[in-house]
Amino acid sequence: MNFDRLNAYAPQALAVLRIMTALLFIAHGTQKLFGFPETQMSPPLFSLFGIAGLIEVITGVLIVVGFQTRIAAFLASGQMAVAYFMVHAPGSFFPANNQGDAAVLFCFIFLYLVFAGPGAWALDKSSAPRTVAA
């Protein structure tokens, strides 16, 4: 079976990955900041968790719309690496045991976006300089 013709849809698939990952990331931030979706957590805004929530919401929104995607993804990836090693890793070496699966996945998906760019349907694409072929 030849899957080469699926390569034509790679930019759209990357955009779907970018958008869905960022929407999930935003939900983690709104949970910390606003208690929505419902959670027991309500940290003060200027605590470590409050600042993490701000980073998650701000970078998440930038990544969803595809604006300054590489920079936002770099910051989000770094935040998830720090979160994993500060919060999850002390509990166990294994992400499945320390509830760090999401942090690891977010970290590496955002790191991939740093190198791959936003894909299709991004504001970054619309502001790129246009060249005219001769």
C-alpha positions as CSV (number, residue, x, y, z in Angstrom):
1,M,0.0,0.0,0.0
2,N,1.4,3.4,-1.0
3,F,0.8,6.2,1.5
4,D,2.9,8.8,-0.3
5,R,-0.1,10.8,-1.4
6,L,-0.9,11.5,2.2
7,N,2.1,13.7,2.3
8,A,0.1,16.4,0.6
9,Y,-2.0,16.7,3.8
10,A,1.0,17.0,6.2
11,P,0.5,20.7,6.8
12,Q,-3.2,20.3,7.7
13,A,-2.4,17.3,10.0
14,L,0.3,19.4,11.7
15,A,-2.2,22.2,12.2
16,V,-4.7,19.8,13.7
17,L,-2.0,18.5,16.1
18,R,-1.0,22.1,17.0
19,I,-4.6,23.2,17.6
20,M,-5.8,20.2,19.6
21,T,-2.6,20.2,21.8
22,A,-2.9,23.9,22.5
23,L,-6.6,23.6,23.4
24,L,-5.8,20.9,25.9
25,F,-2.9,23.0,27.2
26,I,-5.3,26.0,27.6
27,A,-7.7,23.8,29.6
28,H,-4.9,23.0,32.1
29,G,-4.2,26.8,32.4
30,T,-7.8,27.8,32.9
31,Q,-8.1,25.0,35.6
32,K,-5.3,26.7,37.5
33,L,-6.5,30.3,37.0
34,F,-10.3,30.0,37.0
35,G,-11.1,26.6,38.4
36,F,-12.6,25.6,35.1
37,P,-13.0,22.8,34.2
38,E,-13.9,22.1,37.8
39,T,-10.9,21.3,40.0
40,Q,-9.9,21.4,43.7
41,M,-7.0,23.5,42.8
42,S,-7.2,27.3,43.1
43,P,-3.6,28.6,43.5
44,P,-2.8,32.3,44.1
45,L,-2.0,34.1,40.8
46,F,1.5,34.9,41.9
47,S,2.4,31.4,43.0
48,L,4.4,28.9,41.0
49,F,1.1,27.2,39.9
50,G,-0.6,30.6,39.1
51,I,2.3,31.6,36.9
52,A,2.3,28.2,35.3
53,G,-1.4,28.8,34.5
54,L,-0.7,32.1,33.0
55,I,2.0,30.6,30.8
56,E,-0.3,27.8,29.7
57,V,-3.2,30.1,28.8
58,I,-1.0,32.7,27.0
59,T,1.2,30.4,25.1
60,G,-1.8,28.1,24.4
61,V,-3.7,30.9,22.8
62,L,-0.7,31.9,20.7
63,I,-0.2,28.3,19.5
64,V,-3.9,27.8,18.7
65,V,-4.1,30.7,16.4
66,G,-0.6,30.0,15.1
67,F,1.0,33.4,16.0
68,Q,4.6,33.4,17.0
69,T,4.2,29.6,17.2
70,R,7.8,28.6,17.5
71,I,8.5,31.0,20.3
72,A,5.4,30.2,22.2
73,A,6.0,26.4,21.7
74,F,9.6,26.8,23.0
75,L,8.3,28.5,26.2
76,A,5.5,25.9,26.6
77,S,7.9,23.0,26.1
78,G,10.3,24.4,28.6
79,Q,7.6,24.9,31.2
80,M,6.5,21.3,30.7
81,A,10.0,20.0,31.2
82,V,10.3,22.1,34.4
83,A,6.9,20.9,35.6
84,Y,7.7,17.3,35.0
85,F,11.0,17.4,36.9
86,M,9.6,19.6,39.8
87,V,6.2,18.0,40.3
88,H,6.1,14.6,38.7
89,A,9.6,13.0,38.7
90,P,10.1,13.1,42.5
91,G,7.1,10.7,42.8
92,S,8.5,8.0,40.6
93,F,10.9,7.5,37.7
94,F,8.1,6.2,35.5
95,P,5.7,8.8,34.0
96,A,2.8,6.2,34.1
97,N,3.3,6.0,37.8
98,N,3.9,9.7,38.6
99,Q,1.0,11.1,36.5
100,G,3.5,12.9,34.3
101,D,2.4,11.4,31.0
102,A,0.7,14.6,29.9
103,A,3.7,16.8,30.8
104,V,6.0,14.6,28.8
105,L,3.7,14.6,25.8
106,F,3.1,18.3,25.9
107,C,6.9,18.9,26.2
108,F,7.8,16.9,23.2
109,I,4.9,18.0,21.0
110,F,5.7,21.6,21.7
111,L,9.4,20.9,21.0
112,Y,8.4,19.4,17.7
113,L,6.4,22.5,16.8
114,V,9.5,24.6,17.5
115,F,11.2,22.8,14.6
116,A,8.3,22.0,12.4
117,G,6.5,25.4,12.6
118,P,2.7,25.8,12.8
119,G,1.5,24.0,9.7
120,A,-1.6,25.2,7.8
121,W,-4.2,27.6,9.1
122,A,-1.8,29.8,11.1
123,L,-1.5,33.6,11.5
124,D,2.2,33.1,11.1
125,K,1.6,32.0,7.5
126,S,-0.5,35.0,6.6
127,S,2.1,37.5,7.8
128,A,5.0,35.8,5.9
129,P,6.4,37.9,3.1
130,R,5.0,36.9,-0.3
131,T,7.3,36.4,-3.3
132,V,6.3,36.8,-6.8
133,A,7.6,34.2,-9.3
134,A,9.0,35.7,-12.5
